Amino acid sequence: MNKIVQCVPNISEGRDLNKIEYIISPLKNQEGFKFISAEPDKDYNRTVITLLGDPEKMIIPLINFFQRALEKIDMRNHHGEHPRMGAVDVTPFIPISNITIEECVEYAKSLADHISYMYQIPVFLYAKAATDPSRINLPDIRKGEFEGMKEKIKDPLWKPDYGKAEIHETFGVTAIGARIPLIAYNIDLSTDDEKIASTIAKAIRASSGGFQYIQAGPALLEEKGFVQVTMNILDYKKNPIYRILETVMMEAKRYQVTVTNSEVVGLIPKEALLDSIKYYQMSLGIPFDKNMSIELIVENSVNYMKIRDFDQYKIIEANL
């Protein structure tokens, strides 16, 4: 049985498509894993890349990918809506089939060792690979971002797991780890007032008294002319999409604001969609069929959860 992981590197470039293509090209047309997608966002100035397949086969292409990001991205000139601390900001390994989270940790350590040694890039291990409880949550590591990391990394409490306690001048630092599947989920609001998105994000995120397993914040998409509540759902089984979406819709009402759409960045497990489809169909008295086709899952996800730019290839199981 083949080991299958999802790997989701994020780079701090979302505007220059030629530069993005150059950086990601070592990840394409490789034996043993699929290049699923690259999703650039100009406002975030960030691209989310999704790979699926054998983690052993990913390591060397990922090393080459890091080298190209180092070559092309200068963090001293980077500005965008998304928090960031490095040219390749984060690279998680996520178990999908025939592999344990512990094995994913070992692949994360292997990549971290190579990246640090070859390119003198400081690496923090995070999530299930974390060496200390303070490094489990990525926002805790990233706090201060690229600009603040120059001093933060000198603190013995924030000595990197690999490399010297000094940032790479142009690349910054990176986080590599292993985690269970999360859902990168954004909710579009019918306003360009970032304060409203910030207040709603505060109401739903765990760190400010909202839902467990939710990290959330505001983002202004200037090019699109609206704000988002942007989030990671760290455990969709404990807090499903519908619960978060309905809460955001409820909180938005007090500002006379509506939810216009939502979006999934990267891949999403089929189960996460079915759980929410079941809720909406039960609330409408519609019989729920857990064995519905992928095509019908997509249709229902768009209808009930307003997920835009969505097709079957955003679902993990459709790519296996």
N, C-alpha and C positions, 0 to 999 in steps of 0.2 A: 504494500500500500504506500503510495507516494505521500510524503509530508507536504502539506499545503499551509502556507502562511499568507496573510495580507501584510504588505509593507507599505507605509504611507509617508514617504519623505515630503517635507514642506520646504520650499525655497523662498527666500525673500526677494522675489522678482515676479511681478504680475503684469508688467506693462510692455516690455520689449519682447515681442514674440520670437524674433530671431535669436535673441540671447537665450530665451527659455528653451527653444528647440535645440540649440547647441549644447546646453547643459544636460538635457534629458536624453539626448540621443544614445548614450551608452546603455541605457535601460531598455532600448527598443530592439525587437527582433533577436532576442536571446533564447538560447535553449534552456528549458526547464521552468520558465516562468513567463507569464503574460504581462505585457504593459497594458494596463486597462485604460488609464486616462491620465491627462494632465488638465487641471482646471484653474486657469489663471484668473485673477480678479484685480482689476486696475485700481479700485479704491483701496482694497486691502494691500495692494502691491505684494502679492503672494500667490504662489502656485502650489496646489495640492496634487501630488502625484500618487497614483495607486498601482501597485504591483500585486500579482497573485501567483503563487506557485511554490517551488522548491527553494527554501531559504539558502541552502548551500550554494545554489547556482546564482543567487543574487549578490553575494558578497563582493566579488571582483567588479562586476558592473557598477555597484554602488560606490566602490572606492574611486572608480573613474569618474563617476557622477560628482562626487565630492570635489575631486580635483578641478573639474570644469566650473563648478560653482565658485570655488576659490579664485579661479582665474578671472571670472566675469563679474562677480558681485562685490562691490565695495560698500560695506555697511556704513561707512562714514557719510555716504551720500544717500542713504536709504530713508524714505519716509512713506508711511502708509497707515491705514486704520488698524491693522492687526498688530498686537504685541509681538515683538521679535527680539532675538539676541544673537542671531548668526545667519550667515548666508544660506546654509542649510540649517534651518531652525530646529527641526525635530525629525527623528526617524524611529517610528515604533514598529516592532514585529508583533503580529497578532495571530494567535493560533486559530486555524480554521478547520483542519482535518488531519488526523493521524499524527498529531504533534502536541506536546504539552507546553504549558506556559514556561516551565523550567527550561525546556529546550530553547524556547524563544529568547530567554534571558541569556543563554550561552551564545546564541547568534548575535545578540546585541553587544555583548562584551567583545566578541571577536571583531566586529566591525569597528567598535570604539577603539580597540587596541591598534588596529591598522591605521585609522584616520589620525589618531594622535601621533603615532610614531612617524608616519609618512609625511604629514603636512603640518606638524606642530600646532594642531588645533586642540584646545582644551575640550574635554568631553565630560558631561554629567550623565550618569545613569539615572533613569527615572522610572516611575510606576513600579511594576513587579521586579525590575532590575535594580531598584534603588538600594543604595548601601546604607541609607539612614532615613528614618521616618520623615525628616524635613525635605527629602528629595522625592517623595512619592508623587506629589502633585506638581505638574509642570508649571503652573502659574507661580508657585513659590520659588522655583529655580529662576524663572524668567523675570521675576520682579526687579524693576530697575532697567530692564531691557539692555540693548547694546550700549547705550550711553552710560548707564549706571554700572555695568558689569566690570568696567576697568578697575573701579575701587572695590566693588563687592567681592571679586574673586581673590583679593588679597586677604580677606577675612579667613582665618583658619576654618571657620564653620562652613565656608563655601569654596574650599579647595577642590578643584575638579577631581573626578575619579581617575581620569587619564590626562596626562600632560602637566605643564607648568601652571602655576597660579598667576598667569598673565594672559590677557586676551590676545588672540591673533589680531594684528593691527587692522586688517581689512575684512577678515572673515568673521571675527568675533568668537563666539563659542557655540557649541551645539549640544543637544540632548539626544541620547539614543536609549531606547528602552524596550520593554515588552509589556503588553497590556491586553486585556480582554477587548472584544470589539466595542467601540463607542460609536455614537452617531454624532457627526458634525452637522448641526441643524441650525438654520437661520430662519427667522420669521420677519417678513417685510411689513412695515407699518405705513399707513397713508399720511405720513408727515415727514418733514425734514428736521424736526426738532429733536436733537440728540438727547436732551434732558429727559424727554418722555421715555425714550428707549432705555436710558440709564436707570430711571426709576422702576420701570417694569422688570428690567434685568435683576435689579436688587431684590424684587419681590419673589423671584423664582430661584435664585441661586442659593446653594447650600451655605456658602460662607457668610451670607447676610440674613440667614434665618428662613430661607425658602425651602425648596425640595432637596433632599439628599441626592447625591450623584449628579447634580447639575452645576456646571460652571457656565456663567453667562455674563455678557457685557453689551454695551451699545456699539454701534458702528454706523457712521454716516457714509452713505454711498453717493458722493457728490455727482458723479456722472449719471447716475440713475435718478437722482432727485428725491431720495427717501432714506429713512434710517431702518436699521435692522436691530432686532434683539438676536445676537449671535451667541451660540452656545455649543457645548459638548454635553451630550447625555451619556454619562459614564456607565450607567447600567440601565438599559432600556427595560429590563424585566422588573426592576423595582420602581422605576418612574417612566412609564411609556409615553410615546409622542403625544397621544391625544390629551393626556392630563396636562402636559406643558402647554400645548397649543390652546386648549380651552382656557387655561388660566391667563395666558397672555391676552387672549381676546377679551376676557372679563376685565382685566386690569386696564386695557386700552380704552374701554368705554368711558371711563371717568374723564378722559381727555378728548372725547368726541373723535377718537381715532379708531380706524378699523384695521384688521389684518387683511392685507390684499393677497399675499401669497406666502409660501414658505419654500425652502430649498434644502436639499441634502447635498453635502459636499463629500465626495468620495463614495464609497460603497455602503450599503446598508443590508443587514440580515433580513431575509424574508419574514422571519418570525416577528420582527419589530413592526413591520407593516401590517401583518395579519392581526396582531394584538389590537392595533388601533382601528382597523377596518371592522373588527368584531364589535368594538364599542359603539361605533357609529351605526352599524347595521342593527344592533340590538336596540339602540335608542330610537330607531325608526321603525322597529317591528319587522325588519327584513331578515329572513332566514340566513344564517351565516354558514358558509361552506369552507371549512379549513383547507380543502383540497382544490380550491379555485386555481385556475391557470395563472401563470406569470403575467400574461397579458391582462387578465381581469384584475390582478393585484395592482398593476400599474394604473389602470383606469380608475379603480376605486381610490387609490392613494391620491390621485390628482383631484378627484371629485370631493373627497371628504377632508383631506388635509391640505388642499390647495398647493401641492408640491409642483413647482414649475420646473421646466427643462428636465423632465424626468422620463426615463425609459427603462426597459427591462435590464439593460446592462449596468444600471446603477445598483442592481440587486446582486448580492454576492453569489447566490446559488445559480443565477443565470450564466455566470462566467466559469463555472466548474466543468 
